[in-house]
Amino acid sequence: MKLEKEAPTIFGEVYCQSWVAGVKGGGSGTNIFIETLKDDIVLDSVYFRGKTSKLTTKPTNKQLFIGRFLSTSNTEKFNFKENTDDKAIDGNSPFELENNECVVSYIKDGKTRYYKLSNIIERQTDALPMSTPPIKN
């Protein structure tokens, strides 16, 4: 797999953020966020820290791509609803990457192409709030 030398678009902020559910067994993971400043490309997948994930967008922001990587900590006795679009695949990445680098794939002229992004910012872990029952009067 050959890396492209020129960026396929103008990239904005690229960062990752780990998260931990606020309840025991609620899961944990890392999400990577890749912003494009132009809507001239659709990113497909991301290779990051030895894993691969499909990239998704939110309906409200088609220029912010998100890759989701679940970890095995904080998952005992908890069954995640499996969503193949968001499922990260462990394995041998075809790319040698530093901890703050990723490779994105995209399709141009009918061919899958790859571009490496560096200097990924790591934001503070997001501890998600616990679910609490409503207070009864």
DSSP file with accessible surface (Angstrom, degrees, kcal/mol):
  #  RESIDUE AA STRUCTURE BP1 BP2  ACC     N-H-->O    O-->H-N    N-H-->O    O-->H-N    TCO  KAPPA ALPHA  PHI   PSI    X-CA   Y-CA   Z-CA
    1    1 A M              0   0  131      0, 0.0     2,-0.4     0, 0.0   112,-0.1   0.000 360.0 360.0 360.0 120.9    0.0    0.0    0.0
    2    2 A K        -     0   0  164      1,-0.0   112,-0.6   113,-0.0     2,-0.3  -0.731 360.0-132.7 -96.8 135.2    1.6    3.2   -1.2
    3    3 A L  B     -a  114   0A  57     -2,-0.4   112,-0.2   110,-0.1     2,-0.2  -0.660  21.1-122.3 -85.7 137.6    1.1    6.5    0.6
    4    4 A E        -     0   0   57    110,-3.5   112,-0.4    -2,-0.3    -1,-0.0  -0.520  11.0-149.4 -73.4 145.9    0.2    9.6   -1.4
    5    5 A K  S    S+     0   0  196     -2,-0.2     2,-0.4   110,-0.1    -1,-0.1   0.787  79.3  60.6 -87.4 -30.3    2.6   12.5   -1.1
    6    6 A E  S    S-     0   0  164      1,-0.0    -2,-0.1     2,-0.0    -1,-0.1  -0.840  92.1-111.4-102.3 138.5    0.0   15.2   -1.5
    7    7 A A        -     0   0   46     -2,-0.4    -2,-0.1     1,-0.1     3,-0.0  -0.374  17.6-140.5 -64.0 137.7   -3.0   15.7    0.8
    8    8 A P  S    S-     0   0   27      0, 0.0     2,-0.3     0, 0.0    -1,-0.1   0.631  80.8  -6.3 -76.0 -11.9   -6.3   14.9   -1.0
    9    9 A T  S    S-     0   0   12     30,-0.0     2,-0.6    32,-0.0    30,-0.0  -0.921  90.9 -74.4-160.9-178.1   -8.0   17.8    0.7
   10   10 A I        -     0   0   94     -2,-0.3    27,-3.2    -3,-0.0    28,-0.6  -0.839  48.5-149.5 -94.2 121.6   -7.3   20.5    3.4
   11   11 A F  E     -F   36   0B  37     -2,-0.6    25,-0.3    25,-0.2     3,-0.1  -0.722  12.5-170.2 -93.5 141.8   -7.4   18.9    6.8
   12   12 A G  E     -     0   0B  26     23,-3.1     2,-0.1    -2,-0.3    -1,-0.1   0.232  57.9 -10.9 -95.8-132.8   -8.5   20.8    9.9
   13   13 A E  E     -     0   0B  81     21,-0.1    22,-2.1    23,-0.1     2,-0.4  -0.429  58.3-171.1 -72.9 136.0   -8.2   19.6   13.4
   14   14 A V  E     +F   34   0B  20     20,-0.2   107,-1.8   105,-0.2     2,-0.3  -0.990  22.6 146.0-128.0 119.2   -7.2   15.9   13.9
   15   15 A Y  E     -Fg  33 121B  29     18,-2.1    18,-3.5    -2,-0.4     2,-0.3  -0.973  33.8-142.1-148.9 162.1   -7.3   14.6   17.5
   16   16 A C  E     -Fg  32 122B   0    105,-2.8   107,-2.8    -2,-0.3     2,-0.3  -0.905  12.9-170.7-124.0 157.3   -8.0   11.5   19.5
   17   17 A Q  E     -Fg  31 123B  43     14,-2.5    14,-2.5    -2,-0.3     2,-0.2  -0.944  13.9-143.0-150.9 124.2   -9.8   11.1   22.8
   18   18 A S  E     -F   30   0B  26    105,-0.6   108,-2.8    -2,-0.3     2,-0.3  -0.512  21.6-164.8 -79.6 157.4  -10.1    8.1   25.1
   19   19 A W  E     -Fg  29 126B  39     10,-2.7    10,-2.0   106,-0.2     2,-0.4  -0.979  13.6-163.3-143.2 153.4  -13.3    7.5   27.0
   20   20 A V  E     -Fg  28 127B  59    106,-1.9   108,-2.5    -2,-0.3     8,-0.2  -0.995  27.9-118.5-137.2 130.4  -14.5    5.4   29.9
   21   21 A A        -     0   0   17      6,-2.6     5,-0.2    -2,-0.4     6,-0.1  -0.345  20.2-126.4 -66.1 150.0  -18.2    4.7   30.6
   22   22 A G  S    S+     0   0   23    107,-0.6     2,-0.4     4,-0.1   108,-0.2   0.412  89.2  67.2 -79.8   2.1  -19.5    6.0   34.0
   23   23 A V  S >  S-     0   0   62    106,-0.1     3,-2.2     4,-0.1     4,-0.2  -0.948  95.7 -98.1-124.1 146.7  -20.8    2.6   35.0
   24   24 A K  T 3  S+     0   0  171     -2,-0.4    -2,-0.1     1,-0.3    51,-0.1  -0.378 112.4  14.9 -61.0 131.7  -18.9   -0.6   35.7
   25   25 A G  T 3  S+     0   0    3     -4,-0.1    -1,-0.3    -2,-0.1     3,-0.1   0.491  91.0 120.4  82.9   2.9  -18.9   -2.8   32.6
   26   26 A G  S <  S-     0   0   10     -3,-2.2    49,-0.2     1,-0.2    -2,-0.1   0.537  71.4-120.2 -81.4  -5.6  -20.0    0.1   30.4
   27   27 A G        -     0   0    0     47,-3.4    -6,-2.6    -4,-0.2     2,-0.3  -0.199  22.5-138.0  98.3 172.3  -17.0   -0.1   28.2
   28   28 A S  E     +F   20   0B   4     43,-0.5    43,-2.6    -8,-0.2     2,-0.3  -0.960  27.5 139.2-161.3 169.2  -14.1    2.1   27.1
   29   29 A G  E     -FH  19  70B   3    -10,-2.0   -10,-2.7    41,-0.3     2,-0.4  -0.988  42.5 -89.2 173.8-167.7  -12.2    3.0   24.0
   30   30 A T  E     -FH  18  69B  27     39,-2.9    39,-2.5    -2,-0.3     2,-0.4  -0.999  26.1-160.4-134.9 135.1  -10.6    5.7   21.9
   31   31 A N  E     -FH  17  68B  33    -14,-2.5   -14,-2.5    -2,-0.4     2,-0.4  -0.917   6.1-152.5-112.5 143.6  -12.2    7.8   19.2
   32   32 A I  E     -FH  16  67B   0     35,-2.4    35,-2.4    -2,-0.4     2,-0.5  -0.955   7.4-157.7-115.8 135.9  -10.2    9.6   16.5
   33   33 A F  E     -FH  15  66B  26    -18,-3.5   -18,-2.1    -2,-0.4     2,-0.5  -0.969   8.5-175.2-117.7 125.1  -11.7   12.8   14.9
   34   34 A I  E     -FH  14  65B   0     31,-2.9    31,-3.1    -2,-0.5     2,-0.4  -0.966   7.9-162.1-126.1 113.2  -10.5   14.0   11.5
   35   35 A E  E     - H   0  64B  63    -22,-2.1   -23,-3.1    -2,-0.5     2,-0.4  -0.785   2.4-161.1 -97.8 134.2  -11.9   17.3   10.2
   36   36 A T  E     -F   11   0B   2     27,-2.8   -25,-0.2    -2,-0.4   -23,-0.1  -0.933  10.3-152.7-109.3 140.9  -11.8   18.2    6.5
   37   37 A L  S    S+     0   0   92    -27,-3.2     2,-0.3    -2,-0.4   -26,-0.1   0.559  81.7  46.4 -90.4  -9.4  -12.1   21.9    5.7
   38   38 A K  S    S-     0   0  103    -28,-0.6     3,-0.4    25,-0.1    -2,-0.0  -0.937  75.7-135.5-126.5 153.3  -13.6   21.3    2.2
   39   39 A D  S    S+     0   0  137     -2,-0.3   -30,-0.0     1,-0.2    -2,-0.0  -0.074  73.8 109.8 -99.5  39.6  -16.3   18.8    1.3
   40   40 A D  S    S+     0   0   86      1,-0.0     2,-0.3   -32,-0.0    -1,-0.2   0.404  74.2  41.2 -95.0   4.3  -14.4   17.5   -1.8
   41   41 A I        -     0   0   24     -3,-0.4     2,-0.5    67,-0.0    67,-0.1  -0.994  61.7-144.7-150.5 150.8  -13.6   14.1   -0.4
   42   42 A V        -     0   0  113     -2,-0.3    65,-0.6    65,-0.3     2,-0.2  -0.982  22.4-144.4-117.8 117.3  -15.2   11.2    1.6
   43   43 A L  E     -B  106   0A   4     -2,-0.5    63,-0.2    63,-0.1     3,-0.1  -0.588  13.9-171.1 -78.5 144.4  -12.8    9.4    3.9
   44   44 A D  E     -     0   0A  57     61,-3.5    11,-3.0     1,-0.3     2,-0.3   0.882  55.1  -4.5-102.7 -57.1  -13.4    5.7    4.2
   45   45 A S  E     -BC 105  54A  12     60,-0.8    60,-2.4     9,-0.3     2,-0.4  -0.902  53.3-140.8-139.5 166.3  -11.2    4.1    6.9
   46   46 A V  E     -BC 104  53A   0      7,-2.5     7,-2.2    -2,-0.3     2,-0.5  -0.993   3.7-152.9-133.9 138.4   -8.5    5.0    9.4
   47   47 A Y  E     +BC 103  52A  28     56,-2.8    56,-1.8    -2,-0.4     2,-0.3  -0.967  32.4 159.8-106.1 120.8   -5.4    3.0   10.5
   48   48 A F  E >   -BC 102  51A   4      3,-2.7     3,-1.6    -2,-0.5    54,-0.1  -0.969  58.4 -14.2-152.2 124.6   -4.4    4.0   14.0
   49   49 A R  T 3  S-     0   0   79     52,-0.5     3,-0.1    -2,-0.3    50,-0.1   0.866 127.4 -48.1  51.7  45.1   -2.4    2.4   16.8
   50   50 A G  T 3  S+     0   0   35      1,-0.2    41,-1.1    45,-0.1     2,-0.3   0.549 121.3  94.5  80.6   6.6   -2.4   -1.0   15.2
   51   51 A K  E <   -CD  48  90A  50     -3,-1.6    -3,-2.7    39,-0.2     2,-0.4  -0.867  59.9-142.6-127.0 163.9   -6.1   -1.1   14.5
   52   52 A T  E     +CD  47  89A  30     37,-2.3    37,-3.6    -2,-0.3     2,-0.3  -0.971  19.0 176.8-126.3 141.3   -8.4   -0.2   11.6
   53   53 A S  E     -C   46   0A   1     -7,-2.2    -7,-2.5    -2,-0.4     2,-0.2  -0.999  31.9-115.8-142.6 143.6  -11.9    1.4   11.8
   54   54 A K  E     -C   45   0A  93     33,-0.5    14,-0.5    -2,-0.3     2,-0.4  -0.509  37.5-124.8 -67.5 146.3  -14.4    2.5    9.2
   55   55 A L  E     -I   67   0B  17    -11,-3.0     2,-0.3    -2,-0.2    12,-0.2  -0.780  29.6-174.6 -96.7 140.1  -14.9    6.3    9.4
   56   56 A T  E     -I   66   0B  34     10,-2.1    10,-2.8    -2,-0.4     2,-0.3  -0.831   9.9-149.9-125.2 165.6  -18.4    7.7   10.0
   57   57 A T  E     -     0   0B  43     -2,-0.3     5,-0.2     8,-0.2     8,-0.1  -0.894  20.5-115.0-128.0 163.9  -19.9   11.2   10.0
   58   58 A K  E >   -I   61   0B 111      3,-0.9     3,-1.7     6,-0.5     6,-0.2  -0.745  27.6-119.4 -94.4 148.9  -22.8   12.7   11.9
   59   59 A P  T 3  S+     0   0  117      0, 0.0     3,-0.3     0, 0.0    -1,-0.1   0.815 114.5  54.1 -57.2 -26.8  -25.7   14.0    9.8
   60   60 A T  T 3  S+     0   0  131      1,-0.2     2,-0.2     2,-0.0     0, 0.0   0.608 118.8  30.0 -84.4 -12.6  -25.1   17.5   11.2
   61   61 A N  E X   + I   0  58B  64     -3,-1.7     3,-1.3     3,-0.1    -3,-0.9  -0.669  56.5 174.6-150.2  90.4  -21.4   17.6   10.1
   62   62 A K  E 3  S+     0   0B 133     -3,-0.3    -1,-0.1     1,-0.2    -2,-0.0   0.462  80.9  62.3 -76.3  -2.2  -20.4   15.7    7.0
   63   63 A Q  E 3  S+     0   0B  59      1,-0.1   -27,-2.8    -5,-0.1     2,-0.6   0.368  86.2  79.9-104.9   3.7  -16.8   17.1    7.3
   64   64 A L  E <   -H   35   0B  37     -3,-1.3    -6,-0.5   -29,-0.2     2,-0.4  -0.942  66.4-163.9-112.5 110.5  -16.0   15.6   10.7
   65   65 A F  E     -H   34   0B   8    -31,-3.1   -31,-2.9    -2,-0.6     2,-0.4  -0.778   2.7-161.1 -97.4 138.8  -15.0   11.9   10.3
   66   66 A I  E     -HI  33  56B   3    -10,-2.8   -10,-2.1    -2,-0.4     2,-0.4  -0.976   8.9-167.1-127.7 128.4  -14.9    9.7   13.4
   67   67 A G  E     -HI  32  55B   0    -35,-2.4   -35,-2.4    -2,-0.4     2,-0.5  -0.939  14.2-152.8-110.0 134.6  -13.2    6.3   13.9
   68   68 A R  E     -H   31   0B  69    -14,-0.5     2,-0.5    -2,-0.4   -37,-0.2  -0.939  12.9-177.2-116.1 130.1  -14.2    4.3   17.0
   69   69 A F  E     -H   30   0B   8    -39,-2.5   -39,-2.9    -2,-0.5     2,-0.2  -0.962  12.6-155.0-127.3 109.2  -11.9    1.8   18.7
   70   70 A L  E     -H   29   0B  84     -2,-0.5   -41,-0.3   -41,-0.2     2,-0.2  -0.578   9.5-153.1 -80.2 146.8  -13.3   -0.2   21.7
   71   71 A S        -     0   0   39    -43,-2.6   -43,-0.5    -2,-0.2    -1,-0.0  -0.684  21.9-120.1-112.1 173.1  -10.9   -1.5   24.3
   72   72 A T  S >  S+     0   0  130     -2,-0.2     3,-0.7   -45,-0.1     2,-0.1   0.576  79.2 102.0 -91.5  -8.6  -11.3   -4.5   26.5
   73   73 A S  T 3  S+     0   0   69      1,-0.2    -2,-0.2     2,-0.1   -45,-0.1  -0.454  85.2  15.9 -77.6 150.6  -11.1   -2.6   29.8
   74   74 A N  T 3  S+     0   0   47     -2,-0.1   -47,-3.4   -47,-0.1    -1,-0.2   0.847  96.7 107.4  59.1  39.6  -14.3   -1.9   31.8
   75   75 A T    X   +     0   0   37     -3,-0.7     3,-1.4   -49,-0.2    -2,-0.1   0.346  34.1 137.8-124.5   5.5  -16.3   -4.5   29.8
   76   76 A E  T 3  S-     0   0  117      1,-0.3     3,-0.1    -4,-0.1   -49,-0.1  -0.298  81.8  -1.5 -62.5 137.3  -16.9   -7.4   32.1
   77   77 A K  T 3  S+     0   0  213      1,-0.2     2,-0.4     0, 0.0    -1,-0.3   0.809 106.9 117.0  55.0  36.9  -20.4   -8.8   32.0
   78   78 A F    <   -     0   0   90     -3,-1.4     2,-0.6     2,-0.0    -1,-0.2  -0.995  51.9-153.7-134.9 129.8  -21.5   -6.2   29.4
   79   79 A N        -     0   0  159     -2,-0.4     2,-0.3    -3,-0.1    -3,-0.0  -0.910  11.7-148.1-106.7 116.2  -22.6   -7.0   25.8
   80   80 A F        -     0   0   75     -2,-0.6     2,-0.6    -5,-0.1   -53,-0.0  -0.613  23.5-116.5 -76.5 140.0  -22.0   -4.3   23.3
   81   81 A K        -     0   0  200     -2,-0.3     2,-0.3     1,-0.1    -1,-0.1  -0.684  39.2-126.6 -72.3 118.7  -24.6   -4.1   20.5
   82   82 A E        -     0   0  137     -2,-0.6     2,-0.5     3,-0.0     3,-0.1  -0.550  29.6-177.2 -78.2 129.3  -22.3   -4.8   17.5
   83   83 A N    >>  -     0   0   77     -2,-0.3     3,-1.3     1,-0.1     4,-0.6  -0.955  15.6-156.8-125.3 109.6  -22.4   -2.3   14.7
   84   84 A T  T 34 S+     0   0  105     -2,-0.5     3,-0.5     1,-0.3   -30,-0.2   0.787  91.0  61.5 -63.8 -23.8  -20.2   -3.3   11.8
   85   85 A D  T 34 S+     0   0  100      1,-0.2    -1,-0.3    -3,-0.1   -31,-0.2   0.839 114.6  33.5 -68.8 -31.8  -19.9    0.2   10.6
   86   86 A D  T <4 S+     0   0   44     -3,-1.3     2,-0.4   -33,-0.1    -1,-0.2   0.340  90.2 121.5-103.7   5.2  -18.2    1.3   13.8
   87   87 A K     <  -     0   0  104     -4,-0.6   -33,-0.5    -3,-0.5     2,-0.3  -0.568  52.8-145.4 -80.3 123.8  -16.4   -1.9   14.5
   88   88 A A        -     0   0   24     -2,-0.4     2,-0.6   -35,-0.2   -35,-0.2  -0.622  10.2-140.9 -83.4 145.3  -12.6   -1.6   14.8
   89   89 A I  E     -D   52   0A 111    -37,-3.6   -37,-2.3    -2,-0.3     2,-0.2  -0.935   8.4-145.5-111.8 120.8  -10.5   -4.4   13.6
   90   90 A D  E     +D   51   0A 116     -2,-0.6     2,-0.3   -39,-0.2   -39,-0.2  -0.519  47.7  96.5 -74.5 153.0   -7.4   -5.5   15.5
   91   91 A G  S    S-     0   0   45    -41,-1.1     2,-0.8    -2,-0.2    -2,-0.0  -0.944  75.9 -38.9 156.4-176.7   -4.6   -6.7   13.5
   92   92 A N        -     0   0  168     -2,-0.3   -41,-0.1     2,-0.0    -2,-0.0  -0.682  55.0-140.6 -80.1 113.9   -1.3   -6.0   11.8
   93   93 A S        -     0   0   30     -2,-0.8     4,-0.1     1,-0.1   -41,-0.0  -0.507   8.4-136.5 -71.5 139.6   -1.5   -2.6   10.2
   94   94 A P  S    S+     0   0   74      0, 0.0     2,-0.4     0, 0.0    -1,-0.1   0.532  85.8  72.3 -73.7  -1.6    0.2   -2.5    6.8
   95   95 A F  S    S-     0   0   22      8,-0.0     2,-0.8     2,-0.0   -45,-0.1  -0.903  78.3-133.5-117.7 142.2    1.7    0.8    7.9
   96   96 A E        +     0   0  192     -2,-0.4     2,-0.4   -46,-0.0     0, 0.0  -0.844  42.3 172.6 -91.1 112.9    4.5    1.6   10.4
   97   97 A L        -     0   0   43     -2,-0.8     2,-0.1     4,-0.1    -4,-0.0  -0.938  32.1-126.7-127.6 147.0    3.1    4.4   12.4
   98   98 A E    >   -     0   0  131     -2,-0.4     3,-1.8     1,-0.1   -49,-0.3  -0.361  43.2 -98.1 -76.8 168.8    4.1    6.4   15.5
   99   99 A N  T 3  S+     0   0  100      1,-0.3    -1,-0.1    -2,-0.1    -2,-0.0   0.741 125.0  48.4 -62.6 -24.5    1.6    6.7   18.3
  100  100 A N  T 3  S+     0   0   63    -52,-0.0    20,-2.5     2,-0.0     2,-0.3   0.049 100.7  83.3-107.1  27.4    0.6   10.2   17.1
  101  101 A E    <   +     0   0   26     -3,-1.8   -52,-0.5    17,-0.2     2,-0.3  -0.923  48.3 176.3-127.3 153.4    0.1    9.2   13.4
  102  102 A C  E     -BE  48 117A   0     15,-2.3    15,-2.9    -2,-0.3     2,-0.4  -0.952  21.6-135.9-145.2 164.3   -2.7    7.6   11.4
  103  103 A V  E     -BE  47 116A   0    -56,-1.8   -56,-2.8    -2,-0.3     2,-0.4  -0.994  17.5-158.3-122.7 130.5   -3.4    6.7    7.8
  104  104 A V  E     -BE  46 115A   0     11,-2.7    11,-2.2    -2,-0.4     2,-0.4  -0.837   5.6-147.9-105.3 146.2   -6.7    7.5    6.1
  105  105 A S  E     +BE  45 114A   3    -60,-2.4   -61,-3.5    -2,-0.4   -60,-0.8  -0.874  22.8 163.1-110.5 149.6   -8.1    5.7    3.1
  106  106 A Y  E     -BE  43 113A   7      7,-2.0     7,-3.4    -2,-0.4     2,-0.5  -0.953  34.8-112.7-154.1 164.7  -10.3    7.3    0.4
  107  107 A I  E     + E   0 112A 107    -65,-0.6     2,-0.4    -2,-0.3   -65,-0.3  -0.928  33.4 169.3-111.9 128.3  -11.3    6.5   -3.1
  108  108 A K  E >  S- E   0 111A 110      3,-2.6     3,-2.0    -2,-0.5    -2,-0.1  -0.995  71.7  -5.5-137.2 131.2  -10.3    8.7   -6.0
  109  109 A D  T 3  S-     0   0  135     -2,-0.4    -1,-0.1     1,-0.3     3,-0.1   0.864 129.8 -57.3  53.7  37.3  -10.7    7.8   -9.7
  110  110 A G  T 3  S+     0   0   72      1,-0.2     2,-0.4    -3,-0.0    -1,-0.3   0.494 117.0 107.8  77.3   3.6  -12.0    4.4   -8.7
  111  111 A K  E <  S- E   0 108A 129     -3,-2.0    -3,-2.6     0, 0.0     2,-0.4  -0.919  71.5-121.6-117.2 140.7   -8.8    3.5   -6.7
  112  112 A T  E     - E   0 107A  71     -2,-0.4     2,-0.3    -5,-0.2    -5,-0.2  -0.662  37.3-172.9 -76.1 130.2   -8.4    3.3   -3.0
  113  113 A R  E     - E   0 106A  46     -7,-3.4    -7,-2.0    -2,-0.4     2,-0.4  -0.851  12.0-144.0-125.3 161.9   -5.6    5.7   -1.9
  114  114 A Y  E     -aE   3 105A  32   -112,-0.6  -110,-3.5    -2,-0.3     2,-0.4  -0.972  12.3-177.1-132.7 139.6   -3.9    6.3    1.4
  115  115 A Y  E     - E   0 104A  49    -11,-2.2   -11,-2.7    -2,-0.4     2,-0.4  -0.999  20.1-134.8-138.6 135.3   -2.6    9.4    3.1
  116  116 A K  E     - E   0 103A  73   -112,-0.4     2,-0.4    -2,-0.4   -13,-0.2  -0.743  13.8-162.5 -93.9 133.5   -0.7    9.7    6.4
  117  117 A L  E     - E   0 102A  16    -15,-2.9   -15,-2.3    -2,-0.4     2,-0.2  -0.937  12.1-169.2-110.9 136.4   -1.6   12.4    9.0
  118  118 A S        +     0   0   57     -2,-0.4   -17,-0.2   -17,-0.2  -104,-0.1  -0.680  56.0  42.8-118.8 173.7    0.9   13.3   11.7
  119  119 A N        -     0   0  128     -2,-0.2     2,-0.3     1,-0.2  -105,-0.2   0.876  67.7-174.8  59.1  41.7    0.9   15.3   15.0
  120  120 A I        -     0   0   13    -20,-2.5     2,-0.3    -3,-0.2  -105,-0.2  -0.532  21.9-128.9 -68.6 128.2   -2.4   13.9   16.2
  121  121 A I  E     -g   15   0B  91   -107,-1.8  -105,-2.8    -2,-0.3     2,-0.7  -0.612  12.3-145.3 -79.6 137.0   -3.4   15.7   19.3
  122  122 A E  E     -g   16   0B 102     -2,-0.3  -105,-0.2  -107,-0.2     2,-0.1  -0.912  17.2-156.5-106.6 111.6   -4.4   13.5   22.3
  123  123 A R  E     -g   17   0B  91   -107,-2.8  -105,-0.6    -2,-0.7     3,-0.1  -0.457  32.8 -79.4 -82.7 162.1   -7.1   15.2   24.3
  124  124 A Q  E     -     0   0B 171      1,-0.1    -1,-0.1    -2,-0.1     0, 0.0  -0.221  60.3 -88.1 -59.7 144.9   -7.8   14.4   28.0
  125  125 A T  E     -     0   0B  76   -108,-0.1     2,-0.8     1,-0.1  -106,-0.2  -0.241  37.4-133.0 -56.5 138.2   -9.9   11.2   28.7
  126  126 A D  E     -g   19   0B  70   -108,-2.8  -106,-1.9    -3,-0.1     2,-0.8  -0.865  14.1-159.2 -98.6 108.2  -13.6   11.8   28.7
  127  127 A A  E     -g   20   0B  79     -2,-0.8  -106,-0.2  -108,-0.2  -105,-0.1  -0.819  18.9-140.5 -88.4 108.5  -15.2   10.1   31.7
  128  128 A L        -     0   0   66   -108,-2.5  -109,-0.0    -2,-0.8    -2,-0.0  -0.434  22.8-104.0 -71.4 144.0  -18.8    9.7   30.7
  129  129 A P        -     0   0  111      0, 0.0  -107,-0.6     0, 0.0     2,-0.2  -0.267  33.9-108.6 -68.6 153.0  -21.4   10.4   33.4
  130  130 A M        -     0   0  124   -108,-0.2     2,-0.4  -109,-0.1  -107,-0.1  -0.497  31.5-111.1 -75.4 151.6  -23.2    7.6   35.2
  131  131 A S        -     0   0  111     -2,-0.2    -1,-0.1     0, 0.0     0, 0.0  -0.693  38.7-168.6 -79.6 130.5  -26.8    7.0   34.4
  132  132 A T        -     0   0  111     -2,-0.4     3,-0.1    -3,-0.0     0, 0.0  -0.959  23.4-112.3-122.4 141.9  -28.9    7.9   37.5
  133  133 A P        -     0   0  109      0, 0.0     3,-0.0     0, 0.0     2,-0.0  -0.346  45.1 -93.2 -67.2 151.7  -32.5    7.1   38.1
  134  134 A P        -     0   0  112      0, 0.0     2,-0.4     0, 0.0     0, 0.0  -0.343  42.6-107.7 -63.8 148.8  -34.9   10.1   38.1
  135  135 A I        -     0   0  156     -3,-0.1     2,-0.4     1,-0.0    -3,-0.0  -0.633  31.6-144.9 -80.2 130.2  -35.6   11.6   41.6
  136  136 A K              0   0  193     -2,-0.4    -1,-0.0    -3,-0.0     0, 0.0  -0.807 360.0 360.0 -98.3 135.4  -39.1   10.8   42.8
  137  137 A N              0   0  203     -2,-0.4    -1,-0.0     0, 0.0     0, 0.0  -0.633 360.0 360.0 -91.2 360.0  -40.9   13.4   44.9
